[in-house]
Amino acid sequence: MYPSDYRYTREHEWIKLEGDTGIIGITDYAQRALGDIVYVELPKPGTKLEANQSFGTVESVKAVSDIYCPVAGEVIEVNETLHRAPETINQDPHGAAWIIKIRVADPSQVQNLMDAAAYQAYVAEKEKEAGH
């Protein structure tokens, strides 16, 4: 369910590293918890971000949630499709619904994040706590 070549955060973001480019989105767990996504606020290319810094929001019919950058870097591209079709996040959270691409300042930071197995265990624990 969670791609094995991605890394994950406790705030339910994912990052896929391609060279020094990090592709970032929110996980399937996050989109299910939010429900129907109606709006995505995106940063401007050129924005410099620190690890764990909020860079935008995802708004659903239930709530507005901040999106956090898993590692430090500079925004080089945003997924413009999400302005027109924010529901893409509900349909394909680990693929077409990537949110931003960053030039990663220190690719070794990605190693501090959870791998897919650790993230799945984390989500299972969260669901157990919530009584699901």
N, C-alpha and C positions, 0 to 999 in steps of 0.2 A: 504494500500500500504506500509506503514512503520510499522514494527512490534512494538506493543505497549509495549513489555517488553525490548525494547532497549532505550538508551538515545542518543541524537544527538548534534552535534556541529554546529556552524555557518560556519565552513569550510567544512561541509558535510561529517564528519566521524560519524560512529555509534559505540557504545560500548554496549555489553551485559554482564552483571555481573553474574557470576556463582560462588558463594562463594567469595573468594578473587582473582578469575581469571577474567580478563576482555578480552573478545573477541572483536577485533576491525576490522572494514572494512570501505569502503566508501559507501555512499548511492546511491540509484537508480538515484536520481537527479544528483549526481556528475558523475556517469558513462555515463548518457545521455548527459550531457554537454561536456564531454571529447570526446565522440565518440568511435571508435574502439580502444580498449586498445591493445598495442603491446608489452609492457614491464613493469615489476614491479620490482623496486629496494627495497630489504628487508634488515632490520637490522640483526645483528647476535644475537642468543640467548645469554642472559647474559647482553645485552646492557641496561643500566639504562636510563630511560626517565623521563623528567619533563612534567607536563601538558602543552599542547600547543607547545611542541617541535616537530620539523620535524623529522621523523624517516625513511623516504624513499620517493620514487617518483613513480608516475604512469605516464607512457608515452603512449600517444595516437597518432593517425595520425595527430591530430590538435595541441597538446600541451603537455608539461611536467608539472605536478602538484605535489607539495609537499603533503605528507600525515602527519597529525599532530596527536599526541597522546592526546586523550581527558583528561586523568588523569595521574598522576605520577605512575611509576611502573617499573618493570624489565621484559624485553622480555624473555618468557619461551619457546615460540614456534613460528615458522613462517610457513606460508602456502606454502610449497615447490611446490605444484601443479601450483602455479602462475608463476613459472619460465618456466615450460613447456607449460602452457596454460593460458597466461595472459587474454585471452578473456573470461575466466570464470567470471571475474568481470562484463562484459557486460551481461552475461547470468543469473547470480544468485548473485547480489551484497549483498544481505542480508542473504545469506546462505553459499553455497559452497565456495564463494569467500572471506571469512574472510581473513584478511591479517596477523595479529599477535595476539598472546595471551600473556598477561602480568600478572604478579603477582602485583595486585593493592596495592600501598602503603597505601592509605587511601580511602576505599570504599565510605565514605561519600562524596567525591568529585563528584561522579557520580550524586548526587542529584542536583548539580549546572547546569547540562546540560538540554537541552530541552527534554520534553517527546514527544511522537509521534504526538500528536495534535498540540503542539507548533511548532514542526518542520514543519509539513504540512502547517501551517499558514505562517511560515517563507518562505518556498519554494514558496507558492502561491504569496506572496509579491514580491519575486525575479523575478518570471516569469512575473508578471504584469509590473514591472520596465523594464524588457527586451522586453516587448511588445508581449509576447506569449499569 
